[in-house]
């Protein structure tokens, strides 16, 4: 499901962040919906954002940037963020993962 088209975005927080190659990667979580998604900004078409759910790989999500500077994966149902990772593959530069715990909750979708 698309997080910005649901009530899940209303209570979502950024749990982890990562920066590299001019890109910001965020692991987002909605406690209300028991859902997580990955978001990247500062990206270009062709870059990929991935949400990996280690204990349920069929629930993992990926999105390839089409236009603009931001993109996110569809939501995945998770009970907690244990074993959940958000990473961006920045075309021609490398991979950036959200591994730093966010210092303040971000509530934007």
C-alpha angles and dihedrals in degrees: 000000000000108000096208091055094056139062087253091085091059096071098026120131133190106246100177136014138191133187132198141128088021091300130120116209121193133188105212126197135189113199091191092058099030086231137135133192138174123237131189131189134186090043137133134223110287095035114121131218118201135190111199121196103192097196093046110031092174086065092055117113137206136185130186115215110249104177139346130028103285135056140163139194125247114266123272124205110245132160092210139354093255106127093007120123135180119206137166124210104211106205113247094358113062147259128310122191132192101244103139116089110241113250096211131023115256115207102185115115 
